[in-house]
Amino acid sequence: MKNTNSNMMSILHGHSFTIMVIAGLLSTSCHHKDVYMEEEMTSQLQVVFDWSEAPEADPESMALYMYEDDGHNPMRYIFSNKTGGLIKAPFGTRHTICLNADNTDWACMRNHENIETLEIYTQDAGEIGSRADNGSTVPRPEGTENERIAATPGMLWGSRSNDIRIVPHDGMQTITMYPHEAVCHYIVDVYDVKNLEEVESSAVDATLSGMAEGYSHGQQSATDNTVSMKFDLKGNAAEENLHGEFLTFGECPTTVAKHYLTLYMVLTDGSKWYHSFDVTDQVTKAPDPTHVHIIVRDLELPEPPKNGSSELKTDVNEWQAVNIGLKM
């Protein structure tokens, strides 16, 4: 999937003001139009973000997206804090979505014109392994060749509230939103890795296939299209292990997919090696699907030839498979 200016943009662009209102949100031309609302047609509202469902969350800013009662024509309000503040909104019935607006350079948005279809997703992950290969040139597990290799997301909180009636009011109306965590935490540990000291920089690129491509704020769930998420594993040669932690959107709600953990390793002699582990059961049967710990063992990497031998250098630019018996 290619990212284009017509279907993606960053959620936030470093606004320094306290509250801003924007209409025609995220139009296909990516232009924002300031809203000028007549006083007699608007009501002042107190927006409150209640963090009881995510007490440890500490975003620096929040966004409130307010849609008309047919789910279209969104407006955006930005708050330079996580608690809320005062806004002015036009009369009528509104449906709202909130999400954090800080540290979202990773985020792309599409299908924004309808609250039911609004999605957050990530861009392509870029180069893999040798830092010169990408998803179209590296070996892929069977059945995952057509999955886009996507970057992992950052932290994301959000919630939705429907049928908020904004009416003329002598006092102050209050809208309370209850943001919750919208991403999943994954940990990968590879134990008993032999010859890890031969890996360049003791770092390994990895992908996990069959993951949800994005998050639907309108549906409050992961999307149903799959990607392979790319992440890094850091090696400890002394302890013979690899470790990585990253965020994902989790599994797709209804799409059934295989989950392969694939490691891409460049050795100090320049040769490139890869291996895939089927970790489907560890993902799908995780006790807590929002906190998944994947463990694999016994990976023996090739030992580069000694004394200047060119035995492995003949195929130095080709990916070679590490063939092992998997023990879970």
Salt bridges, closest charged atoms under 4 A:
GLU39 OE2 - LYS88 NZ 2.70
ASP58 OD1 - LYS82 NZ 3.92
ASP70 OD1 - HIS72 ND1 3.83
GLU116 OE2 - ARG160 NH2 2.82
GLU119 OE1 - ARG110 NE 3.00
ASP124 OD1 - ARG148 NH1 2.83
ASP133 OD2 - LYS272 NZ 3.17
ASP163 OD1 - HIS95 ND1 3.80
GLU181 OE2 - HIS185 NE2 2.53
ASP189 OD1 - HIS243 ND1 2.62
ASP189 OD2 - HIS293 NE2 2.65
ASP205 OD2 - ARG131 NH1 3.35
ASP205 OD1 - LYS230 NZ 3.86
GLU213 OE1 - ARG110 NH2 2.93
GLU213 OE2 - ARG148 NH2 2.81
ASP232 OD1 - LYS230 NZ 3.79
GLU240 OE1 - LYS194 NZ 3.20
GLU245 OE2 - HIS243 NE2 2.91
GLU251 OE2 - HIS259 NE2 2.69
ASP278 OD2 - LYS258 NZ 2.92
ASP288 OD2 - HIS291 ND1 3.25
GLU303 OE2 - LYS306 NZ 3.36
